[in-house]
């Protein structure tokens, strides 16, 4: 007996094609915030500062206008790829859900998208760039610089650092110098973020061993001073030669620098309490100069009377 063969109808064919397309199409879903985990070792700080409070007010009024990007986790729930600040603002606004695009991504794809989406922000701290560049470099190197991870075709035999630099307007060498900052101890790296240590000396100090960096930090705190580029380079060389110790660090830091002979310094703790927490060093300096100019003009007017 011949088995009957049932042919698919045109409607079946079209519905199957439509369902396949629908499955592949990305959707925006309202996802519970409790089901969204942060990206592992997320290098960008999410602070409840003034800008965040303004974002939270906007979310409270209008909701999240730009969906976040998440990827589903094998053990359930989701992992945030892009949108950590929007998630924090949603929490502060008292919302329970957040609109998100759900996309299947492997670890390296997710890392590169996470870094690229955050590098578009303004006012990124050196430490954030340092760890973000490092994560992206490692992801690209693991994948052999696959072109589908960067959304741009790679040209010739560019190194990973050169590719990253091209996308952010930096040289590959500068990207590598940023990555060097990840070798700094957290306390010294915080001083770099606060602009108490300049970028170039910080790169040189990153070559010091951890114990040498701890001794350096303690000396900087006790003597209220930081190394110049030349001093940092000397400490790096002495460290490489095995001749750097606490006494040598103290000797180098306390020597008089040519550009400090007539320099006046004010201890940070005396003035930091007068400024909003999110004020940059430049904003603090501008405000101090502005207030001094106002005081000077007032004094001139009083003398002219």
C-alpha positions in Angstrom: 0.0 0.0 0.0 1.5 3.3 -1.1 1.8 5.9 1.6 0.0 9.1 0.8 2.2 12.1 0.5 0.8 15.4 1.8 2.0 18.4 -0.1 2.4 21.7 1.7 0.0 24.3 0.6 1.0 27.8 -0.5 -0.4 29.1 2.8 1.8 26.7 4.7 4.9 27.7 2.8 4.3 31.4 3.4 3.4 31.0 7.1 6.5 29.0 7.6 8.7 31.6 5.9 7.0 34.3 7.9 7.5 32.6 11.2 11.2 32.0 10.4 11.6 35.7 9.6 9.8 36.6 12.7 12.1 34.4 14.8 15.2 36.1 13.3 13.8 39.6 13.7 15.0 41.5 16.8 12.3 42.7 19.1 12.1 45.3 21.8 10.8 43.8 24.9 10.0 45.2 28.3 12.2 43.2 30.6 12.2 43.1 34.4 15.2 45.0 35.8 15.6 42.1 38.3 16.2 39.8 35.4 19.1 41.9 33.9 22.6 41.3 35.3 25.4 43.7 34.7 28.2 42.9 32.2 31.0 41.0 34.0 33.9 43.4 35.0 32.1 46.3 33.4 34.9 49.0 33.1 32.6 52.1 33.0 31.6 53.6 36.3 27.8 54.1 36.8 27.6 56.9 39.4 24.5 58.4 41.1 25.8 61.9 40.2 23.9 65.0 39.1 23.8 63.8 35.5 22.4 60.5 36.6 19.7 62.1 38.7 18.7 64.2 35.7 18.4 61.1 33.6 16.3 59.4 36.3 13.9 62.4 36.3 13.6 62.1 32.5 12.9 58.4 32.8 10.3 59.0 35.4 8.6 61.5 33.1 9.0 59.9 29.6 10.4 56.4 30.2 13.5 55.0 28.5 13.4 56.4 25.0 16.4 54.4 23.6 16.2 50.6 24.3 19.1 48.9 26.0 20.8 45.8 24.4 20.9 42.5 26.3 21.8 39.0 25.6 20.0 35.9 27.0 21.9 33.8 29.5 21.9 30.0 29.3 21.0 29.8 33.0 18.1 32.2 32.6 17.7 36.0 32.7 19.7 38.4 30.6 23.0 40.2 30.7 23.3 43.9 29.9 25.5 44.7 27.0 24.7 48.4 26.4 22.5 50.5 28.7 23.9 50.3 32.2 23.3 54.0 32.8 19.7 53.7 31.6 19.2 50.7 33.8 20.5 52.6 36.9 18.3 55.6 36.0 15.3 53.3 35.7 16.0 51.9 39.1 16.3 55.4 40.6 13.0 56.4 38.8 11.2 53.5 40.5 10.6 51.6 37.4 10.4 47.8 37.4 11.0 47.2 33.7 13.2 48.6 30.9 12.8 48.3 27.1 15.6 46.2 25.6 16.6 44.6 22.3 17.4 40.9 22.9 20.3 39.7 20.8 22.3 36.4 20.7 25.9 37.3 21.2 29.0 35.3 22.2 31.4 36.7 24.8 33.7 38.5 22.5 31.0 40.1 20.3 29.3 41.3 23.5 32.5 42.7 24.9 33.3 44.7 21.7 29.8 46.1 21.5 29.8 47.0 25.2 33.1 48.9 24.8 32.2 50.7 21.6 28.8 51.8 22.9 30.3 53.4 26.0 33.3 55.0 24.3 30.8 57.4 22.6 30.1 59.1 26.0 31.8 62.3 27.1 34.0 62.7 30.1 35.4 59.1 30.2 38.0 58.7 32.9 41.5 57.3 32.0 40.9 54.2 34.1 37.6 53.5 32.2 39.4 53.8 28.8 42.3 51.7 30.1 40.2 48.7 31.1 37.8 49.1 28.2 40.6 49.1 25.6 42.2 46.1 27.3 39.0 44.1 27.2 38.4 44.9 23.6 42.0 44.1 22.6 41.8 40.7 24.3 38.4 40.0 22.6 39.8 40.9 19.2 43.0 38.9 19.7 41.0 35.8 20.7 38.9 36.1 17.6 41.9 36.8 15.3 40.5 40.2 14.4 37.3 38.8 12.8 35.8 41.6 10.7 32.2 40.7 11.8 33.0 41.9 15.3 33.9 45.4 14.5 31.3 46.4 11.9 34.1 47.8 9.7 36.3 46.0 7.3 39.9 45.7 8.5 42.6 46.9 6.1 45.8 45.1 5.5 47.6 43.7 8.6 46.7 46.3 11.1 47.4 45.3 14.7 44.4 45.2 17.0 45.5 48.3 18.9 45.8 50.2 15.6 42.2 49.1 14.7 40.9 50.3 18.0 42.8 53.6 17.7 41.5 54.2 14.2 37.9 54.0 15.5 38.5 56.5 18.4 41.0 58.8 16.7 44.1 57.6 18.6 47.2 55.9 17.5 47.7 52.2 18.2 50.7 53.2 20.4 48.4 55.5 22.5 45.9 52.7 23.0 48.7 50.5 24.3 49.8 53.3 26.6 46.2 53.5 28.0 46.3 49.7 28.6 49.5 50.1 30.6 47.4 52.0 33.2 45.7 48.8 34.2 49.0 47.8 35.8 48.7 50.6 38.3 47.5 50.0 41.8 43.9 51.2 42.4 45.0 54.0 44.7 47.4 55.5 42.1 45.0 54.9 39.2 42.4 57.0 41.2 45.0 59.8 41.4 45.2 59.6 37.6 41.4 59.9 37.2 41.5 62.9 39.6 44.2 64.5 37.5 46.6 64.6 40.4 49.0 62.5 38.3 49.4 63.3 34.6 48.9 60.7 32.0 52.6 60.4 30.8 54.1 60.0 34.2 51.4 57.5 35.1 52.4 55.3 32.1 56.0 55.2 33.3 54.9 54.4 36.9 52.9 51.4 35.6 56.2 49.6 35.1 56.9 49.7 38.9 56.3 46.5 40.9 53.2 46.5 43.1 55.2 46.9 46.4 57.1 49.8 44.8 53.8 51.5 43.8 52.5 51.1 47.3 55.6 52.7 48.7 55.3 55.5 46.1 51.7 56.1 47.1 52.5 56.4 50.8 55.3 58.8 50.1 53.1 60.9 47.8 50.5 61.1 50.5 52.9 61.9 53.3 54.9 64.5 51.3 51.9 65.9 49.4 53.7 65.7 46.0 53.6 63.7 42.8 56.4 62.8 40.4 57.2 64.7 37.2 57.7 62.8 33.9 61.4 62.8 34.4 61.2 61.6 37.9 58.8 58.8 36.9 61.2 57.7 34.2 64.0 57.6 36.7 62.0 55.5 39.0 61.1 53.1 36.2 64.8 52.7 35.3 65.8 52.1 38.9 63.0 49.6 39.3 64.2 47.7 36.2 67.8 47.7 37.7 66.5 46.4 41.1 67.6 49.6 42.8 64.3 51.3 43.7 63.3 51.3 47.4 61.4 53.5 49.9 64.4 55.8 50.6 65.2 56.3 46.9 61.5 57.1 46.2 61.5 59.6 49.0 64.8 61.2 47.7 63.4 61.6 44.2 60.0 63.0 45.2 61.4 65.5 47.7 64.0 67.0 45.4 63.1 70.5 44.2 61.7 70.7 40.7 62.7 73.7 38.6 59.1 74.6 37.9 58.1 74.5 41.5 60.5 77.1 42.9 57.8 79.8 42.9 54.7 77.5 42.9 52.0 77.8 45.5 50.1 74.7 46.5 46.8 74.3 48.4 46.0 71.0 50.1 42.9 69.4 48.4 41.1 68.7 51.7 41.0 72.4 52.4 39.0 73.3 49.3 37.3 70.1 48.0 34.3 70.5 50.4 33.3 73.8 48.7 32.8 72.1 45.3 30.1 69.8 43.9 31.3 66.2 43.7 31.2 66.0 39.9 33.3 69.2 39.4 36.4 68.5 37.3 39.8 70.0 38.2 39.4 72.5 35.3 36.0 73.6 36.7 37.4 74.1 40.2 40.3 76.1 38.8 38.0 78.3 36.7 35.7 79.0 39.6 38.6 79.9 41.9 40.0 82.3 39.3 36.5 83.8 38.7 36.1 84.4 42.5 39.5 86.0 42.8 38.8 88.3 39.9 35.5 89.3 41.5 37.3 90.0 44.8 40.1 91.9 43.0 37.6 94.2 41.2 35.7 94.8 44.4 38.9 95.7 46.2 39.9 98.1 43.4 36.5 99.9 43.5 36.8 100.3 47.3 40.3 101.8 46.9 39.0 104.3 44.3 36.4 105.7 46.6 
